[in-house]
Amino acid sequence: MKLENHLQKFDAAYGISGSKGALCIVVVLTRQFSTAGFPLSLANHVTEEKGQVKGLGKAAVQKILGDHGITRVLAEEGGRTSRGGMGLMGAYLAEANTLHVAKLWDAKKVEAWWVERIRLFFDTKPFKMRLDPAKSVRTGLRDLFTQIQKRQKDSAGTMFMGTVFQHLVGAKLEIVLSKTVVHHAHSTADAPTGRSGDFLIDKTAIHVTTAPGEALIRKCRTNLGAGLNPIIITTTRGCITGEDLAGEDAERIEFIDIEQFLTANIHEWGRFDAANRRVSLERLIQGYNAIVETCERTPGLAIELQGG
């Protein structure tokens, strides 16, 4: 059996991937085992009081994650040891000894494997949007997008932002039109499916992007040639970039800032009454979450509304 198969079996037996505390324990112990002599002894990895994993704490966990380019905090308490944690430590130490005897133990590979489980743990947590009565809706959206950008950076190239943009726009369109709109997974390219854009509403082709490029501008020109009205929904910077790329055709293509696109409707649905903002946002986010559940395979793309 391969090393990865042993780790998967151990993970499943102790439910490690679903527990930040357990993940803290195994990643810190793995780092300790990398410099310890085999066979490993339990006495070398517990505190003098025998009730804690030696060296376990937030700083130790974050140091290891930092070595792998992760800056997010796994657990503020750093995986504080419980009675169950001590049992996990004993079982993991025994597993490491067994793998060493079988000549399968490789500390670097094992650590990388657990760190990947931590990345997945982060990626399955919903994004959080906080509605603060003292702040604007646009500020709440901007904070949400900043959070998404950070996770994207920590997830080694996974493109969350474009997916969230697309499905938020889709949710808004369904509310505005009071009907179901055709949605696609964000990874589905337009060209192979023959689509004119991310959404086609009557004679309007809507494109949603974090950064317009030459290819998108060419597609908009194709839309114009086909008698369609192209709209690009993007970031503030994206609007400026897109207009520059479009040149003279910028006058025929609509560029809309996504924060403004969403914020305006939230106020309109609430009849410009601050007391109704949460209800309006709930409608948008519930619609968004339903689309994500249907079209995407990443549960961590869901948004949780807080405050209000």
Secondary structure, 3 states (H helix, E strand, C coil): CCHHHHHHHHHHHHCCCCCHHHHHHHHHHHHHHCCCCCCCCHHHHECCCCCCECCCCHHHHHHHHHHCCCCCCCCCCCCCCCHHHHHHHHHHHHHHHHHHHCCCCCHHHHHHHHHHHHHHHHHCCCEEEEECCCCCHHHHHHHHHHHHHHHHHHCCCCCHHHHHHHHHHHHHHHHHHCCCCCCCCCCCCHHHHCCCCCEEECCEEEEECCCCCHHHHHHHHHHHHCCCEEEEEECHHHHHHHHHHHHHHHHCCEEEEHHHHHHHHHHHHCCCCHHHHHHHHHHHHHHHHHHHHHHCCCHHHCEEEEEC
